[in-house]
Amino acid sequence: MNCPSCAGELPDSARFCLHCGTPCAPSPRPSAPAPRADERKVVSVVFCDLVGSTALSGRLDPEALRSVTLRYFELMTSRIEAHGGTVEKFIGDAVMAVFGIPVMHEDDARRALAATLDMLAALAELNSELTAALGIRLDVRIGVNTGEAVANADASARQALVSGEVVNVAARLEQNAGAGQILIGPDTLRAVGAAAVVEDAGLLSLKGKSEPVRAHRLLGLQGDDPELLRRFDTPFVGREPELAELDTALAEPDTRLVTVYGEAGLGKTRLIREWLGRSTVRWGAGRCRPYGDSGSLTPLADALGRLLDGSPGDPVPAVLRHGLLRDGTPNPSVEDTCAALVPLLAELARHRPVVLVLDDFHWAGPVLREVLERITDRLTDGRVLIVCAARLELLEHCPEWGADGRSVLLPGLSGAESARLAAGLAEVSGHGTGPGEAVPAQALERAEGNPLHLEQLLAMVAEDRHPDELPPTVHALLGARIDALESAERTALSLAAVVGRDFGRDELTGLALSGPEGRPGGELQPAAAGLDAVRPALHRLTRRRLVEPAGRETRYRFSSGLVQEVSYQSMAKRVRADRHERAAGLLAERGAAEGTVGGHLAKAHRYRSELGLIDPHTDVLRLRAAALLAAAGAQALARADLGWAGELLERAVELARPGEPAWLTAAWPLAEVRLATGRTEEGRRLLQEVATTDDPVVAAHARLGLAVLDPGQDLGHAARTAREALPVFEAARDHLGTARACLRLAQQQQLLGRHGTAEALLDRALEHAVRADAEPERAAALGAMGVSLWLGPAPVPAAVARCRALLAEHGSDRRAVRVTLNCPLAVLLALQEDWSGARECLAEADRLGRELGFAEAGVFLPIFRAAVEALADNPTRAAQLLRQADRACRELGATGLLGAIARDLARVLAAGGDRASALPLLAEMLSGEADALPLADAADLHGTLALLRAPEHDDASALAAQAMAEAERTDSPVVQATAALDQARTELALGRPDRAAAAAALALRRFAAKGHLVGIRRAAELAAEAHAAAGATAPATTAATTAEERPSR
């Protein structure tokens, strides 16, 4: 038997190592730590295999061969373990090792590469002996790969078994390497970065991989100084307060020690180097390392040595030359070393200040800390400042550190600073965001002000990696922090990762104590231990700044979303599935939202399915998740939250199978979301599928949606479908369906110009929309009411007041209502010549429409804007807006509005004098059946055509008269007055001023009754022009009548 620590040989009965004292016998069961469950980790795997071992066996005696092989294995093992790796197994002549098991380190990839270089160097020494003794030499080839693996992280296990693609790729890289070569995979190179000296080995087709893998030959490793490991070539952003604090510390005569604290990647070293670059001090820097066999004071020796390099004439005491500066040890003693250092530093600082910098001081050993404390206590002369850069965990194992010095706490960058840094990174790297391109918002959001995280995330964007992936460096940094936690802390953190970015202490306690679906039998037993275990764990996690308080005393949140991601990804999928199922049961019991509960069940189903656990229990999870997500999605749609509704409903449809209740519940609302967000064809196909269902209510919804989407062969198709669906909805007491059917019937009445009838139907639609708590239908009904108030008999002042009353009643907290009702209100305000009010309404509608993700807003908002601009006598701008609406309409596939857009465009072009462009727009509509057009549209079309054909064509008068007759069959004073005005202009163009004057007078009366100030002005001007053309003066009573009939504003 061998000691697990020093590998010394021991008798089988030994309970402790006779060499180092390590316990060797298993501890009694009660005190044995619980083994860690399988975990998912990012590890670096090394495969090393002998080349030509078969030929070697033919040349050597079996005993000699065994001796050589054992020496080879022992040598490779010692080099691997010296760098913190774990030899997992020997496969024939191959050695497989893993870095990151049982405990992750942030530099596992670098350790793996350093180990492989040491393995080759050690083998070269062994070959010198073997060549002299046996006339042979050993050659190896090595492959290294980094990636996610499932691992048994139990340190007491005989072998730390790992599995995953990362292992297979490492083996394939080894097989493709030449003798004496080390091939490394792409993620290993990404993790190590510029510190690795490599040459491109090209794209390799590896067995088992569908895509070629880019490999590199490792030639060496550069030093691990910060200047080599970190990017100092990017613009320095922000940090002015922290620079000022360092200036203050240097200027204070009593300050000898400054510690710059900050999380990994925040830029502590970069801050200090930037500060030194701005000053005139003499300085030297050293770095503390997490492992190695160097002396305990090596970082101080490195800093002092670099400081002395610039001053070769400075006298150095012999005690330092033979101790500290030679091997980094306090030889002959700590006291002698300090006694020599203090006067030397004082002398060096006699002419200008001296700064000693110690990076990564959280890895400093106790001897180094003691020496620095003694130095700072004794320094009285000169200007000597020691600056340490450390993570906050330094204070966990050394809480008294720096009590007599100054501390600088480095925060994350602000959003603006992060954006500036991202732009600088893109400029330096030559890829990513270019001039005028936006920095990827997801990268900025995930980085949360951490420069290193931002750099790595942007690099992944530039490489077209999946946006949800974590860069190897970031995963390694955070994974190592989490892996070093105590078991209770890791458990609490991973449970919290299941709950979400924000979580409560009671949720973790309940989740830890519960079994599936909230049943007893969780991870912390007995039950009484739950709160006692969670509370201190959260306290320690808060102290370590992995979580932070969030409002109330028992609420917390992850300090970084990336910490949550890494903690979550470390769980095996089987564990994730179990915990999500337990979370669903717990949250459902506590009345959580259906979408939250359904999301947990969906994840439980997903992970069980990915593991091949296809059984009745997994199917129950699927059905329950689909039902909850469908219900939550329908509720989100009712609130007009299109983004969230679409996400929930898409997940429900993916989980459910066609024909299942959850699929029916989710499918037709999802179709509507797709239509509303511009995915017209996808929405249409889904509605067609739903329309074939046996459920009469669901099928009626689908048919009504299809009828509106594609009006069919005649004007009444959508209305007939609505009339057929209405009794189905009423019998089922489906308020949503009833609201939709009434809305479609009202819209048909509006097309026929019967706004009084439409308003009664819209009142009914609004009533049922309110009872259904359906915001889209409420908004549509109110928007349609606004159109009828604009075009119908109500005078403009009363219509404006009614719109504002409806907004106050229904729109205070409903954005969709403000979008649909502000549009007709804007036109009503334009009728009163309140141009600023009209444009403010449209601006608000545009902003809110974008927030809600309404794709159709890109169609109807330009139409309403064009109406306002046309009323403001700006036909050129109106034409631009209508062409914009036409493009948006075609992009959406919503062709039903193209005819109305073309008619409006023809009218504004005619108003602008562009008859040549206007006439072709009407040609296609004129080729159709006359009775296919609604009355109001027909009146508008024939009136516009009359204007365009006069004075060259005598039929212009008949067209104008036809338009007037069609308009009179509506109850819209706006349509009637516009037709009369068209008739007046046509008759005047045909040289008939008397008829023109009569038509203008009719238009004036109708506009006056409506309170249409723009129309009143235009009709009055045309009447005066007609009277002047007839050689007469307008009757004196005209102006007075107009003033009397004009409603007050």
N, C-alpha and C positions, 0 to 999 in steps of 0.2 A: 504494500500500500504506500501511496505517496502523499505528502502534505499538499493540500489544495492551494497553499499560498506560495511556499518556496520550492515545492516539488521534491523535497528531500525524502529519502527512503525511510519508512517507518515500519515497526512490527504491527501486525494486524490488530493487536490488543491496545495499541496506543490511543489514548483519548485526546492528547495534546501533542503537537509537534515537538520533538526533542531538540530541534534546531532554532525555531522561531517562536514557539509557544502558541501557534494557532490551534484552536479546537479542531479536532479531526473526527471525533465520534459524533453521531447525530445527537442533538440536544433532546431532552425529554419532551414528549409530545405537547404538554401544556404550554411550553414556551416557544415552540416552533413557529416561525412567522408563516402566515398564510402565503402559499405560492401565488405569484402573479399570473393572472390568466393570459391566454394568448393575446398579443397586441399587434397592431400594425405599426411598423416603424420604417423610417427611412434609414437604411443601412448601406454600408459599403462592403461588398463581397470581394474577396481575393481568392483566385484559383492559381496555384503554382504546381506545375507538373514537370517531372524529369523528362528530358529528351533523350531518346536512344537507350532506354533502360533495358530493353530486350537484348540488345547487343552487349550491354554491360554484363548481364547475367551470364552470357556465354564466355566471358573472359575471366570472370572471378570465381574463386572457390565459394561455395554457398555460405561458409562462415564469414569470409571476408565481405561478401556482398551484403550479408545481414548487418555487419558492423558498419559498413559505409552508409547503408540506407538509414540505420538508426541515427548515425551522426548527422546525416542530412535532415532527417525529421526534427531532431532536437535543435539543430541550428535554426531552421526555418521557424520553429515554434517559438524559440527564445526571442527572435527578432520581432515576430508578430506581437507577442505578449509585452515586449518592452514598449511598444507604442499603444498599448491598451486594447489590442485586438483579442478575439477569442477564437482559438482553433476549434472548429466545429467537428471536423472529421478528416480522416485520411482515406482516400479512395485510390487503392493501388499505390502508385508512386506520387499521387497528387495530394496536395494539402489544400483544404478549404478553410478559410478564416472569415470571420465577420467582425466588422467594426461598427459598434452601436448596440451590441448585446453583451452583457445584460443591461448596461446603462448607456444611453446615448451621450455623445459629446458633440459640441457644436463644430468641431474640426475633425470629425470621424473620417471624412474623405481625405483630408490632408494626412492624417495619421496612417491611413491605408497606403497612400503613395509613399510616404516616408519609410514605412515598413518594407515595402517591396524594394526600394532602393537599397536599404540596409541588407535585405536578404541576398541581393546580387553581390554586394560588397563582401558579406560574410562568406558567400559561396566561393568567391575568388580566393579568399584566404584558405578555405578548406581545400580548394583545388591545388594550391601550392603544396600542401602536405600530401595529398593523394597522388599527385604527379611524381613526387619524390619517392613515396613509399610503394605505390602500386602501378605507376605508369598510366594512370587514368585521370580523367577529369569529368566533372558533372556539369551538365548544361540544363537550364530550366527555361520555361516560357511562362509568362504570368499574364493574367487578365484581371482587370479591376472594373467593377460596375457599381453604380449607386442607384438606389431606387427603393420603392416601398416593398416591404416583405411582411409576412405574418410570422411572428417570432414567439417562441416560448421564452419570456424574459425572466424566468425564475432562476435566480443566481445559484440555487442549490441543485439545479438539474445537472445530470451528467454531461449533457451536450445542449447547447443553446440552439435548438433546431430552428432553422429559418426556411421558408419556402416562398416561392414567387418567381415572377419572370426575371427579376434582378439576378437571381442565382443562375438561371439558365444562360442569360446573356454573358455573365462573367465567365462561365465555363466556355462558351463559344468564342469569346475574345481570346481566352488563353489558347484555345486550339488553333486560332488564326495567327498567333504571335510567332515570330521566329525565335531561334535559340538566343537566349540572353536578352530578349525584348520584353517590354511591359506594354501591353495595349490597354487603354482605358476608354470607358464609354463616355458618351456626351454629357450625361448628368454628373459624372465624377468631375469632368473638366469644368462644368459650370460651378460646381460646389467649391472647387479649389481656386478657380479664376486665374489671374495673372501670375500667381506663385508657381504654377506648373510650367516647366519648360518642355514643350512638346513639338512634334512634327506630325503633320496630317498623314494618316494612314489610309485615307480614302473611305468610300462607302463600302461596307462589307455586307454581303448577303449571308446572314446567319441562320442556321437551321432553326425552324420554329418561329421566325420573325417574318411577317408579311411584307414589311418595308425594310430597305437597307438601313444599316446603322453606321453613323459617322464615328470612326475610331481614330485615336491619336496614339502615337508612340511616346511614352514618357522618357525624357532625356535627363531630367533632373528637377530639383525644387529650389526656388530662390529662397532667400531668407524670409523670416516671418515678421520683419519690421513693418510697422503700419504703413510706411510710404509705399511698400510693395504690395501689401494686401488690400489697401483701400484706395479709392479714387480721390486724388487730390487735384485732378485736372479739370474738375467742373467748377463753375462759378460758385463762390462762397455766398450763401444767401442768409440774410438776417443775422441774428445772434449779437446784435449791438449791445444789449444790456449785459450779456455774459462777458463780452470783451471788456466792457467798462468795469465789471467786477474784478477781472484779473488785473486791469490797470491799477485799480484801487489797492489790491492786495500787494502789488509790487511797490507801490508808493508808501505803504504804511511801514514804518520802521520796526514795528513789533510783530509783523506777520512773517512767519517762516514757513508755513505749510498751508497749501490750498488743495482741496480735493474737489475735483469736478465729477459730479455724479450724473448718471443718466442710463437709460436702458440701452441695450445693445443696438447699435445702428443709428443712434441719434446724432453722432458726430462729435464725441468728446475729443478724440485725438485731432480731428480736423480743426476744431475750435482752438485747441492749444497751439497747433502749428500755425494757424492763421494769426493768432496773437503774437507768437514769437517772430513771425515774419514782419510784423509791423513795428517791432521794438529793436533796440540796439543792444540787447543783453547778450552775454555769452551763455550758451546752453548746450546741454547734452541730454540724450534720451535713451532709456532702456525699457525693455518690455518684460513683464512677468508672464510666465508660461504655465499652462495647466498641468504639464507633466514633463518628465525628462530627468536626466541625471546630472544636470549642471549644479553649480554651487548655490547655496541658499541666498547669496548676495549678488548673483550674476546680473540681475537688472540694474542694480546700483553701479556695479563695476562697468557695465556697458555705457551707462550715462556718464560716469566719470571719465572713462577712457575716451569717449568722443569729445568731451569737454577739453581734455588735455591734448587731443590731437591738434587742436588749433594753436597750442602754446607749448611747443617742444622744449622751450627753455625753462618751464616751470619746474621747480624742485619737487620731487615726489618722495615722501618718506619711504624708507626701505620696508617698513612693516606693510605698507600698501602694495609695494612692488612684488613682494614675495607672498602676499596673501590675497587680498581682495582683487587686485588687478591681474593676478596670475591665473587664479582658478575660481574666483567668485566666492571664496570662503572667508570667514572672519578669523583668519589665522594671524597670530596665535590665539587671539580671543576677541570677543565682541568689544570688550572695554578698550583693548589696545587699538583695535580698528577705529573706534569712534574717537579715541584720543588723537589719532593721526589725521582723521578726516576733518575735524572741526577747524584746526588752524590752516590746513591746506585750502579749504573752501573760502575761509576768510581772506587769505592771501590772494586767491584767484579773483575775488570780488572787490579788491582794493580800488581798482580803476574803473570798473563798470560792473553792474549787477550780474549775478550768476543765477541761472535757473537750471535745476535738475528735474527732468520729466520722467515719470514712471507710468507707462501705459499698462492697462489691464491690471490695475493694482488689486482688484478683487481676488486675484490668484496669488497675491503675495503671501509668503510664509511668515510665521511668527518671528523668525530671526530678523528678517528684513524690516518688519514693522517696528521691532524693538530698536534696531539701529537708527531708523529714521526719527523715532521719538527722542532718542538720546541726542542726536545731532541737533534737532530743532530746539531742544531745551538748552543746549550749551552755546549755540551761536549767538553772539552779542555784537560782534563787529562786522562791518561790511554789509552788503546787500545780497543775501543768499535766500532764494525762494525755492522750495520743493513743491512741485505740482504733480499730483497724482490723479490719474483718470481711472474711475472705478464705476462698476455697476452698483446698484443699491444693495445687492446681496452682501456686499462687504460689511454693512452694518448689522447683518443678521448674525454673523459669527464673530464680529468685532464691534459691538455697539459703541464702545468708548473711543473709537478711532477719530482722530482729528478734533478732539474736544477743545483744544487750545488754538486751533487754526480756523481758517475760513472754509466755507463750503459753497459751491456753486452748483445749483440744480439745473440741469439742462432739460427744457421742455421740448415737445414736438414742434415742428414748424407749423405756422398758420396755413390756411388754405391758399392764400395768395403767394406765400413763400414757397409752398410745395409746387405750385404751378410754375413759378419762376425757375425752380430747380429742375423740374421736368423738362422745361424748354432748354435749359442749359445742358442737361444730359443728352437730349436729342441732338443738339448742335455738335457736342464733342464726339458722340458715337457715330454720327453720320446716318443714323436711321431713326425710326420712330416718328415723332411728330415733326413735320416740316413747316416751312413758313406758311402761316395762315391756317395750319391744321390744328385742331383742338387736341389738347392732352387727353388721353383716355380717362374718362371720368371714373371708371371702375377702379383703375389703378390708383388714382388720387384718393379715392374713398377708402380702399382697402389699406393703403399705406398709413393713413391716419397721422400724417406729419412725420413719419420716420424716414429719414433720407435713404438709408440702406434698403429698407423695404421697397421704397418707391423706385429706386434704381433697378432692383432685381425684378420687380413687377413689370416695369417698362421694357426691360430686356426681353422678358417672355412675350410681351405684346409684339415686339419687333421680330421675334422668331416665329410668330404665328402659332404660339402654343395656346392651349385651351385657356380662356380667361379665368376659369375657376381653379386652375392649377396653382400650387404653391412653389415658388422657386426653391431649389434645394438648400441654398444658403439660409433663407428665412426659416424653412422647416427645421433645419439643423439647429439654428440658434434657439428657437422657441421649444423645439422638442427636447433639447438637452435641459432646458430650465424645468420643463414639466417632468422629465424622467428623474430628475434629482429630488423631487418632492417625496415626502413620506406617503405611505400607502393611503392614509385617510385623506390627505390633501389631494392626491391624484384621483381618488374615487369621487370626492366632492366636485373637483373640477370637471371630470368627465360627465358626471350626472348633470351638472349645470350646462355643459355643452349640448346635451340632449334637449334641455328645456328651451334654451335660446340665449341671445346676447344678454337679455335681462332676465333675472330669475329671483325667486324668493327663498329665504331660508326654509320656510315651511314646505315649499315644493320639493326641495332637495331631501328634506327629512322624510316626507311622505314617499318619495320615489325610492329612497334608500331602504325603507322599511317594507315596501310593498312588493308583492309578486306580480305576475301578469294580471292585467285588468284590475289592479289595486288589491289583489288578494294578499294575505300575509305571506311572508317568506322572502324578504328582500335581502339586500346586501349587508345591512348592518343589524346584527342580532346580539343580544336580545332587543326587543322593541324599545325598552327603556334607554338603550344606549344611543338611539338615533339622534336625538337633539344634542346630547352630550358630545357626540362625535362630530356632527356637522358644524356646530357653533364654533368650537376652537379651530377646526379646519378652515372655515371661512375667515376667521380672524387672522390666521397665519397667511392665508392666500392674499388677504388685503395688505398685510405687512410686506409681503413680497411683491405687491403691486401687480399681481396677476388678475385680481378682481378689485372692484372699488364700490363703496356705498352708492346707492342710487335712490336718493329721496328718503323714503321711510326707513326706519331702523333695520327692518328685516329684509329690505330689498337690496340687491346687488346687481352689478353688470360687469362683464369682462372688460378689462382695461383696454383691450384691443380685440377687434374682430378676428385678427389672425391668431391670437391665443386661443380663441374658441375653435377656430378651424383646425388647428394642430391638435388640440385636445380631443376634438371629435374624431379626427382621422386616426388617432392612435388606438381607438377601440376596434376590436374585431367586429366584423359585420354581424355575427351571431349575437354579440353583446349589444350592439346598436339596436338590432331588431327587438330584443327582449326589453331593453330600456324604453324604446319608443312605445311599445305596447303597454308597458306599465305606466308611462307618462299619460297615454291616452285615457286609461282607466281612471287615474288619479284626477286629471283635469276635468273629465266628464263628470265625475262625482262632485267636483267643486263648481260646476256650472260654467265652464270655460266655453268660448265661442266654438261653434260647430267646425269652422274652418281650421282652428287650432287642433282640435281633437282629431279631425279627419286627416290633417297633415301628418300627425304622429302615426296614425294607423297606416297611412299610405307608405311611410318610410319603413315601418315594420314589415309590411308586405313586400316592399321592394327588396330589402336585404335578405329576407327568407327566400324569395324567388331567385336572387342572384346566387344563393348558396345551394340551390336545387331542392329546397325544402317545399316541394309542391304537395300539399296535403290538405285535408278538409279545413284544418285550422287556418292555414294560409289563405284559403279561399274565403273564409269568413272575414278575415281582415280586409281582403280586397273589397268585398261587398259593403262592409260597414264604412270603409274609407270613402268609397265612391258615393254612397248615399249622403254622407255628411258633407263632402266637398261639393256635391251638386247642390245641396240645400244652401250652403254658405255662398256659393257662386251666384245662385239666383237672388239671394238677399243683396249681394254686392251690386248686381245689375240693377236691382230695384232702387239702389242708392245712386245710380249712375256712376259707380266706381268701375269704369270699364277695364282698367289695367288689372285690378285685383280680381274682378269677376272673370276675366278671360283666363287668368292663371289658374284659379280654382276649377273652373269648368273644363278646361283642357285636361287637367289631371283627372277629373272625374270621368271624362269620356275615355281617357286612356285606360283607366282601371276597369270600367264597366264594359260589358259586352252588349252589342246591339240587341234591343228587345228587353233587356233587363230594366226594372223600374228606375234605377239610378241613371242609366243611360238616357232614358226618355226624359227624366227630370233635368238632365244637364244638356242634352243635345240641342233642343231648340233655343234655349237662352244663349248657348254658345254660338249658334248660328247668328243670332242677333248681334252679339258682341263682335263677331267677325265682320258683319256688314257695317256696323257702326265705326269700326276702326279701319275700314278700307279694304278688307280681305273679301271682296264681293263674291268672287267665284267659289271660294271655299265655303262661304256662308250659304250660297245658293245650293251647292251640292249637299250640304248637311241638311238643309230644310227639305230637299227632295227626298232624302232618305227617311227623315222623320215623318213626312207626310204619308208614308205607306204603313205606319203603325196601326194596330188595332185599337189603340186608345183614342176614343173620339175627340176628347178635349185636346190632347197633344197634337193629333192630326189636324184639328181645326186651326190651332195656332200656326202650324207649319204652312197650311194652305193659304191662310191669310197673309203670312209673311211673303210667300211666293207671289201672291196676287199683287201685292204692293210693289214688290221688286220688279215684276214683269207684268205690266197692266194688261197684257193680252191683246186681242184683236179690236177691242172697242173700249170706249170710255167707261162703261159701266161694269167692267169685269171685276175690279177690286170691290166695288160697292155690292155687287151680287154675292161675291164670296163672303163679304162682311155680313150681309143679311142672312146667308145660310148658316154662318157660324154663330150669330148672336143667340139663337135659342139654345144651341149646345152649351154655350158659356153660361147662359142664364140658368139652365137646368142644373148645371154643376156648381152654381153659385161661384163661378170663377170671375171675380171682380176685375182681374187683370185682362182676361179675354174680352169681357164686356166693354171695358174702357177702350181697348184697341178697336173693336168692331164699331163702336159709336164714333170713334175718331175717324175711321175710314169713311163712314157714311157722311160725317160732317164735311170731310174734305171734298167729297163728291159734290155736295151742295155748294161749297165755295167755288168749285170749278164752274158750276152752272150759274154762279152769280147770285145765289140765294143765301145771303149772309144772315138774314133773320132766322131762317130754318136751321142754318149751320150752328148758330149760337146756342139754340136749344139742345142740339145733339152734343155740342161741346160741353155744355153744363153737365150733361149726363156722363160724358166721358170723364170729366174732371172728378165728379163725385165718386165714380168707381175706381179711378186711379188713386184717389186719396184713401179709399177704403182698402185698396190693395197695397198701399204704401209703396207705390211704384213711381220712382222719380222720373224715369224717362217718359212714361205715359203722361204724368202730370205736366212735365215740361212741354211735351208735344201739344197737349190740349190747350195749355195756356198760350203757347206760341201761336197756335191756330186762332185762338180768341183775339190775340193782338192783330192778326191779319184781317179778321172780320171787322175789328174796330177801325182799322185803317181804311178798308175798302167799303164797309157797310154804311148804313144811314146815320150812325151816331156822329154828331158834330165833333170836329177835331178837339176842341178844349175838353169836352166830356170824355172823348176816347182816351186822351192823354191822362186825365184824372183816373179813369178806370184802369188803365195799364199800371199806373203807379200804385193804385190800391191793390191790384193783384200781386205786384212785386212785393209790396209790404206784407201781404198775407202769406204768400207762398215762397217768396224768393230770398228771404233774409239769410237762410242757411242752406240754400239749395242752388248750387252753381249752375246746374243744367237749366233750371227755370230762368235764371238771369241771362243765360245765353239766348234761349228761344224768345223770351219776351222783350229783351232789349232791342232786338232787330226791328220788329214792327214799330216799337216805341220810337226808335231813331227816325223812321220815315215820318211818323206823325209829327215829331218835333220839326223835321225839315219842312213839312207842310206849313208850319207856323213861322218858318224862316229862322228857327233857332238852330243855327248851323253848329255852334260849339256843343250844344247839348246833344244833338244828333250824333256827332262824331265821338263824343265821350261814351255814349251808349254802345256804339259799335266797337270802340276800343276795348271796353270791358267785356263785351261778348267774345271778341277775338281772343283776349287773354284767357278767359275762363274756358273757352272751347279747346284751346291748346292744352291747358292743364288737365282737362278731362279726357283728352285723346280722341275727341270727336272728329273722325275723318270727314264727315259730311259738312262740318263747319267750313272746310276749305271750298265748298261749293256754294252754300247759301249765304255765307257772310259777304263774299264779293258781290253777289246779286243785290243784297240790301245796300251795300256800300255804293254800288252803281246807281241804285234808285235815288239815294241822297245826292250824289254828284250830279245826276241828270236834273234834279230839282234845283240844284245850285247853279244851273246853266254852265256845267263843265262837261260837255259831251265827250271830249277826248279822253278825260280820265275815266268816265263811265264806261267807254268802250274798252279801255285797257282792263278794267275790272271784270267785265263780262267775258272777255277772252280768257282771263285767268280762271274764271268759273267754268268755262267750257273745257279747258285743259284738265282741271281737277275732276270734272264730271266724267270725262273719258278715262282718266287714270283709275277712277273708282269702279268703272263699269256701270255707273248709275245713269243710264241713258235717258231715263224718263224726263229729266229736266232740260235736255238739249234743245227741244223745241221752244220752250219758254225763253231760254237764254238767247236763242237765235232771233226771236221776235223782239226782245228787248234791245239786242245789239243792233238790229236793223233800224229800230226807232231812233236810238241815239246817234247812229251814223247819219240818218236822214236829217236829224236836228243839226248835225255838224256840217251838212252840205255834201256828204260823201254818198251820193245816190248810187254810184257805180259799185261800191262795195256792199251797199245795203240790199239791192235787188236780188242778187244770187242767194242771199240767206233765206229769202221767202219762197224761192222757187220750189224747193222740195215739199214744203208744207202745202203749197198751192196745188201740187200734183195729187194730193190725197183727197179723200172724201170730205166734203164740206161739213157734213154733220158729225165728223169724227172729232171736231174741235169743241171744247167747252164754249159757252156763249161769250164769256168775258174774253177769252183768248181769241175767238173769232172776231169780235168787235175790234180788238186791238190790231189783229192781223190786217183786216180789211181797211181800217183807218190808216194804218201805216202805208199800205199798198196804194191807197188813194193819194196820199201825199207824194209818194214817189212817182206815180204815173202822171200827175198833173204837172204842167198844162198840156203836155203833148197828146194825151189820150182822153177822148171824151168819156170813156167808161169810168174815169176817176170819180165823177159826180155820183154815179150809181153805186160804186164801191163805198163811198162815204156815206150815202144814204143807207146802204145795207148795214154798215157798221153801226149807224145810229139806231136802226131798227133792232139789231141784236142787243145793243146796250140797254135799250128801253125795256127789254125782257128780263133784265137783272134788277136787283134792288140796290145797286151800288152807285151812289152819286158820283164817285170818282170815275168809274167806267163810263157813265152817261156823259159827264162833263167833258172827259177826254175825247169821246167820240164826237161831241158837238164841236169841240175846238178843232179836231181834225177836219170835220166837215167845213167849218168856216175857212180854214186855211186852203182847203182844196177848192172851194168855190171862188175864193179870192184869186187863186192862181189861174183859174179858168176864166177870169175876167167877169165874175158875177158878184159885184160888191154888195148888192142888196141882200142876196141869199147869205153871203158871208156875214153881213152885219146881224141878220136874224139868228144865225147859228151861234155867233159869238155872244149874243145877248143871252141865249139859252145856256151856253156854257158858263157865262158869268153868274146866272141865277143858281145853277147847280153847285158851282164852286163856292158861292157865297153861303148856300145852305149848309154845306159841309164845313165851312170855315177854313177852306183850302187857300191860304193867302197867296201862295205861288200861282195857283190857277187863276185866282181873282186878278192878279196883276197881269198875267199873260192874256186872259180873255179881254180885259179892259183895253190893253194895248192893241189887240187885234180888232176889237170893235171900233176903236178910233181910227185905225188904218182903213177899215172897210168903209166907214162913213166918209173919210177923206177921199177915198177912191171914187165914191159915188157922188162926190161934189157937194156933200151935205155935212152939217155939223151934228155931232152926236147930241141927242136930246138932253136938255139940262137935267131931266129927272133921272138919267142913268146913274150919274155919280151918287145922287142922293139915295136912290133905291139901293145901290150897292152898299152904301154906308149903313143903311137901315137893316139890310139883310145879313150884314157881316156879323157873325157871332163875336161876342167879347172874348178876348184871349184868356 
